[in-house]
């Protein structure tokens, strides 16, 4: 599925819509350059889950947890794990837990990822800094069903 987003609010709206279909143990990978809108997407997802708390990038904390919504949200930025072990932060516990895991920079933990997930590529337009192309890929039956519901 491919979508062209005209502004940040469009990215948030898409995330809110996806949030309606999420279940415990769902995993969303966010792929995009710095400033592409990964955290903006996660903010929309949080709002769609009923989380009112301000969502911030977990760059320095690696994982931020939000528990006050319909489902817990585990927002991860694993960029700093390039040379470390994902076991140190218990990624498997998050992935198999009672909430939704959102992972930024997932290429650094490829070996730790389950076989099924939803990956969202957020690509900045080189001519228009406000525009994004969003490409959504489903890996596995659960996520193909989720895309079909969208």
FENDA-V791657 format. One record per pair of residues at least 24 apart in sequence whose C-alpha atoms are under 10 Angstrom apart, sorted by the first residue. I is the first residue (numbers start at 0). J is the second residue. Records with the same first field share a line. If there is no record, write none. Layout:
BEGIN
I=J / J
END
This chain:
BEGIN
0=119 / 133 / 134 / 135 / 136 / 137 / 146 / 147 / 149
1=119 / 120 / 132 / 133 / 134 / 135 / 136
2=121 / 131 / 132 / 133 / 134 / 135
3=121 / 122 / 124 / 130 / 131 / 132 / 133 / 134
4=121 / 122 / 123 / 124 / 129 / 130 / 131 / 132 / 133
5=124 / 127 / 128 / 129 / 130 / 131 / 132
6=36 / 128 / 129 / 130 / 131
7=35 / 36 / 39 / 40 / 43 / 129 / 130 / 131
8=39 / 40 / 43
9=39 / 40 / 43 / 130 / 131
10=36 / 37 / 39 / 40 / 41 / 42 / 43 / 44 / 121 / 130 / 131 / 132 / 133
11=36 / 38 / 39 / 40 / 41 / 42 / 43 / 44 / 45 / 46 / 47
12=40 / 42 / 43 / 44 / 46 / 47
13=40 / 43 / 44 / 47 / 133 / 149
14=39 / 40 / 41 / 42 / 43 / 44 / 45 / 46 / 47 / 48
15=40 / 41 / 42 / 43 / 44 / 45 / 46 / 47 / 48 / 49
16=43 / 44 / 46 / 47 / 48 / 149
17=43 / 44 / 47 / 48 / 145 / 146 / 148 / 149
18=43 / 44 / 45 / 46 / 47 / 48 / 49 / 69 / 70 / 99
19=44 / 47 / 48 / 49 / 69 / 145 / 148 / 149
20=47 / 48 / 144 / 145 / 146 / 148 / 149
21=47 / 48 / 69 / 70 / 98 / 99 / 142 / 145
22=69 / 70 / 97 / 98 / 99
23=69 / 70 / 71 / 72 / 94 / 95 / 96 / 97 / 98 / 99 / 100
24=70 / 71 / 92 / 93 / 94 / 95 / 96 / 97 / 98 / 99 / 100 / 116
25=72 / 93 / 94 / 95 / 96 / 97 / 98 / 99 / 100 / 101 / 115 / 116 / 117 / 141 / 142
26=73 / 93 / 94 / 95 / 98 / 99 / 100 / 101 / 102 / 112 / 113 / 115 / 116 / 117 / 118 / 142
27=74 / 99 / 100 / 101 / 102 / 103 / 105 / 115 / 116 / 117 / 118 / 119 / 137 / 142
28=75 / 100 / 101 / 102 / 103 / 104 / 105 / 106 / 112 / 116 / 117 / 118 / 119 / 120 / 135 / 136
29=75 / 76 / 101 / 102 / 103 / 104 / 105 / 106 / 117 / 118 / 119 / 120 / 121 / 135
30=102 / 103 / 104 / 105 / 106 / 118 / 119 / 120 / 121 / 122 / 133 / 134
31=103 / 104 / 119 / 120 / 121 / 122 / 123 / 133
32=104 / 120 / 121 / 122 / 123
33=104 / 123
34=121 / 122 / 123 / 128
35=120 / 121 / 122 / 123 / 124 / 128 / 129 / 130 / 131 / 132
36=120 / 121 / 122 / 123 / 131
37=76 / 101 / 102 / 103 / 104 / 119 / 120 / 121
38=74 / 76 / 101 / 103
40=101 / 119 / 121
41=72 / 73 / 74 / 101 / 102 / 103
42=74
44=72 / 99 / 101
45=69 / 70 / 71 / 72 / 73 / 74 / 99
48=72 / 99
56=103
57=103
58=103
61=88 / 102 / 103
62=88 / 90 / 93 / 100 / 101 / 102
64=93 / 98 / 100
65=98 / 99
66=98
68=98
69=98
70=97 / 98 / 99
71=96 / 97 / 98 / 99 / 100
72=97 / 98 / 99 / 100 / 101
73=97 / 98 / 99 / 100 / 101 / 102
74=99 / 100 / 101 / 102 / 103
75=100 / 101 / 102 / 103 / 104 / 105
76=101 / 102 / 103 / 104 / 105 / 107
77=102 / 103 / 104 / 105 / 106 / 107 / 108
78=102 / 103 / 104 / 105 / 106 / 107 / 108
79=104 / 107
80=104 / 105 / 107 / 108
81=105 / 106 / 107 / 108
82=107 / 108
83=107 / 108
84=108 / 111
85=110 / 111 / 112
86=111
113=138
114=138 / 139
115=139 / 140 / 141 / 142 / 143
116=140 / 141 / 142 / 143
117=141 / 142 / 143 / 145 / 146
118=142
END
